[in-house]
Amino acid sequence: MIVRLILAADRFLTGLAVLAAMLALGAAVAIGFWQIVARFVLAQPSPWSEVAIQLLVAWMVFLGAAGAFRTGAAVSVDLARRASSGVTRLVLDGLIAVSSFAFLGLMVWQGIIIAQRVRFQNLAGLDIPVSVAYAALPAGAAFCMLAVLARLVDPQTRRDEADRAQLDAQV
């Protein structure tokens, strides 16, 4: 029951985080296009576009990392995992999950602290608090923590890895 709840929350929230990352990328590209048009076609540089792109890219990276953690593409020891099997692999996966969780927890904690420290400063050109940019760190890390937990408890992950191992053995 709890595993299904974790996987359902992960499916929704990690999907939401990845969708938000994709939208941030699209917005950054559109603003970058506008920046080029404004500067070189209209000869009127946009004072806000560079800062907006940086803000969107920060959010895109930290939110998109949740998708990477969910697929196991981040913080993985591939060689050790390939050389291990059975109980050894389960222990290794547990160590990777605990290490990732500890690191991401530290990012949430320190991200909240730094976002609070800069909450009274404004971003030049956008006139919004700098903490909006720094909030990407704890928010993204929290999404990543859920993804790490879901990857650890997801039985489909084990089946996919067994299928991959079989294909590697055939090749």
C-alpha positions as CSV (number, residue, x, y, z in Angstrom):
1,M,0.0,0.0,0.0
2,I,2.7,2.5,1.0
3,V,4.8,1.5,-2.1
4,R,1.9,2.2,-4.4
5,L,1.4,5.6,-2.7
6,I,5.0,6.5,-3.1
7,L,5.0,5.4,-6.8
8,A,1.8,7.3,-7.5
9,A,3.1,10.5,-5.8
10,D,6.4,10.0,-7.7
11,R,4.6,9.5,-11.1
12,F,2.6,12.7,-10.6
13,L,5.2,14.9,-8.9
14,T,8.2,13.8,-10.9
15,G,6.2,14.1,-14.1
16,L,5.1,17.6,-13.0
17,A,8.8,18.6,-12.2
18,V,9.9,17.3,-15.6
19,L,7.1,19.1,-17.4
20,A,8.0,22.3,-15.6
21,A,11.6,21.9,-16.6
22,M,10.6,21.5,-20.2
23,L,8.4,24.6,-20.1
24,A,11.3,26.5,-18.5
25,L,13.5,25.4,-21.3
26,G,11.0,26.5,-23.9
27,A,10.5,29.8,-22.2
28,A,14.3,30.4,-22.0
29,V,14.6,29.6,-25.7
30,A,11.8,32.1,-26.6
31,I,13.3,34.8,-24.4
32,G,16.7,34.1,-25.9
33,F,15.2,34.6,-29.3
34,W,13.5,37.8,-28.2
35,Q,16.9,39.0,-26.8
36,I,18.6,38.5,-30.1
37,V,15.8,40.2,-32.0
38,A,15.7,43.1,-29.6
39,R,19.5,43.6,-29.6
40,F,20.4,43.1,-33.3
41,V,17.2,43.8,-35.2
42,L,15.5,46.5,-33.1
43,A,18.8,47.9,-31.7
44,Q,17.1,48.1,-28.3
45,P,18.7,45.6,-25.9
46,S,16.3,44.0,-23.4
47,P,17.4,44.7,-19.8
48,W,15.4,41.8,-18.3
49,S,16.0,38.9,-20.8
50,E,19.4,37.8,-19.7
51,V,18.4,37.6,-16.0
52,A,15.1,35.8,-16.9
53,I,17.0,33.2,-19.0
54,Q,19.4,32.5,-16.1
55,L,16.5,32.1,-13.7
56,L,14.7,29.7,-16.0
57,V,17.8,27.7,-16.7
58,A,18.4,27.3,-12.9
59,W,14.9,26.1,-12.4
60,M,15.1,23.8,-15.5
61,V,18.2,22.1,-14.2
62,F,17.1,21.5,-10.7
63,L,13.6,20.3,-11.6
64,G,14.8,18.2,-14.5
65,A,17.3,16.5,-12.2
66,A,14.3,14.6,-10.7
67,G,13.8,12.8,-14.0
68,A,17.5,11.9,-14.1
69,F,17.4,10.5,-10.5
70,R,14.2,8.6,-11.3
71,T,15.8,6.8,-14.2
72,G,19.0,6.1,-12.3
73,A,21.0,8.3,-14.7
74,A,22.5,10.3,-11.9
75,V,24.7,9.4,-8.9
76,S,25.3,5.8,-10.0
77,V,28.3,3.6,-9.8
78,D,27.8,1.7,-13.1
79,L,30.9,-0.4,-13.0
80,A,30.2,-1.6,-9.5
81,R,26.6,-2.3,-10.3
82,R,27.4,-4.3,-13.4
83,A,29.9,-6.4,-11.4
84,S,27.4,-7.1,-8.6
85,S,24.3,-9.2,-8.5
86,G,21.7,-10.5,-6.0
87,V,22.2,-9.3,-2.4
88,T,25.3,-7.4,-3.2
89,R,23.5,-5.3,-5.8
90,L,20.6,-4.7,-3.3
91,V,23.1,-3.5,-0.7
92,L,24.8,-1.3,-3.3
93,D,21.5,0.2,-4.4
94,G,20.7,0.9,-0.8
95,L,24.0,2.6,-0.3
96,I,23.5,4.7,-3.4
97,A,20.0,5.7,-2.3
98,V,21.1,6.6,1.2
99,S,24.1,8.6,-0.1
100,S,21.9,10.4,-2.6
101,F,19.2,11.0,0.0
102,A,21.7,12.5,2.4
103,F,23.2,14.8,-0.3
104,L,19.8,15.9,-1.5
105,G,18.7,16.5,2.1
106,L,21.7,18.7,2.6
107,M,20.8,20.6,-0.6
108,V,17.2,21.1,0.7
109,W,18.5,22.4,4.1
110,Q,21.2,24.7,2.8
111,G,19.0,25.8,-0.1
112,I,16.3,27.0,2.3
113,I,18.9,28.8,4.4
114,I,20.4,30.7,1.4
115,A,16.9,31.5,0.0
116,Q,16.0,33.0,3.3
117,R,19.2,35.0,3.5
118,V,18.6,36.7,0.1
119,R,14.9,37.2,0.3
120,F,15.2,41.0,0.7
121,Q,17.4,41.4,-2.4
122,N,15.9,41.9,-5.9
123,L,17.1,40.5,-9.2
124,A,18.2,43.4,-11.5
125,G,16.0,43.8,-14.5
126,L,13.1,41.7,-13.1
127,D,12.4,43.3,-9.8
128,I,11.6,40.0,-8.1
129,P,13.3,38.6,-5.0
130,V,16.6,36.8,-5.5
131,S,15.1,34.0,-3.3
132,V,12.9,33.0,-6.3
133,A,16.1,31.9,-8.1
134,Y,17.6,30.3,-5.0
135,A,14.4,28.4,-4.3
136,A,15.1,26.2,-7.3
137,L,17.8,24.4,-5.2
138,P,15.6,23.1,-2.3
139,A,12.6,22.6,-4.6
140,G,14.5,20.5,-7.1
141,A,16.3,18.5,-4.4
142,A,13.0,17.7,-2.8
143,F,11.6,16.4,-6.1
144,C,14.8,14.4,-6.5
145,M,14.5,12.9,-3.0
146,L,11.1,11.5,-4.0
147,A,12.5,10.1,-7.2
148,V,15.3,8.4,-5.4
149,L,12.9,6.8,-3.0
150,A,10.5,5.7,-5.8
151,R,13.4,4.2,-7.8
152,L,14.5,2.2,-4.7
153,V,11.0,0.7,-4.0
154,D,9.8,0.3,-7.6
155,P,9.7,-3.4,-8.6
156,Q,9.6,-2.4,-12.2
157,T,13.2,-1.1,-11.9
158,R,14.4,-4.5,-10.9
159,R,12.7,-6.1,-13.9
160,D,14.0,-3.6,-16.3
161,E,17.6,-4.1,-15.0
162,A,17.2,-7.9,-15.3
163,D,16.0,-7.5,-18.9
164,R,19.0,-5.2,-19.6
165,A,21.4,-7.7,-18.1
166,Q,20.0,-10.5,-20.3
167,L,20.4,-8.4,-23.4
168,D,24.0,-7.5,-22.4
169,A,24.7,-11.2,-21.9
170,Q,23.4,-12.0,-25.4
171,V,25.6,-9.4,-27.1
